[in-house]
Amino acid sequence: MLILNRRQGEAIIIDGGIRIIVLSSDRRGARIGIEAPTEINIQREELVNRVAEENRRANARGPGTDWLDQLPLKNP
């Protein structure tokens, strides 16, 4: 992990044309801006983790659900 100190208005550049700019910071945290090519997907980590957990829960099956394997479902 690379740890940097940056002041308001300063930026870092990541390979692939991703630019991260410090917009402001205070005791509550920092506001950052991210400039990236449109083909780069940017998501907040906590939202990605929440969706992944919901997907795991939705895919989990409890006891007595073996009959589901017999259904002629199509996989996407």
N, C-alpha and C positions, 0 to 999 in steps of 0.2 A: 504494500500500500504506500502510495506517495502522499505525503502530508505537506501542504503548502500554506503559507500565510499570504493572503491577498487583501488589498484594501479596496474600498468602493471605487468602481470604474476599472479595476484591473481585471485581466482575463487570463485564462490558460487555453491552449490549443491542444486538442487530442487528434491523433492520426485519423484521417478520413474527413477532415474539415469540420470537426465538432469544436465549437468555441463556447466556453463557460465563463460568464461574466458576473462579477459580484455587483449587484445593484445597490444593496444596502445591508448593514448589519447592526445589531444592537444586542442587548442582553437576552432577548427572546429567541434570537437566531439570525440567520442570514437569508437574504433574498437573492436568488441567483437567476440569471437568464441563460438559456441554452440555445445556441444557433447550431443547426445541423441540417445536412441534406434531407430532402423530403422522404427519401427511402429509408432513413434511420428512424426506428420506432423508439420513442422516449416515454417511459412509464414510471410512476412513483412506485418504489419497491413495496411499500405496504399494501398497495392495491393489487399488485401482481401476486403477492403472497396470499392475500385474501381470496382472490379468484382461484388460485391453485388449491387452497384448502377447501373451498366450496366444491370444486371439481372432484377432489378426493372423496369428500363426503357424499356427493351425488353418485359416485361410482361404487361406493362401499355397499355391500349387501349384508343384511343380517341373516340369522338362521331361518330356515324354512323358505328360502327363495330359490332353491335349486330348480324349480319349475320354470324359472325365467330362461334357463339355458335351452329349453325345448322350444321356445318361441322362434318363429322364422323371421328374425329381425335382420335388416340389412345394415351393414356397417358403412358409415359415410366415407 
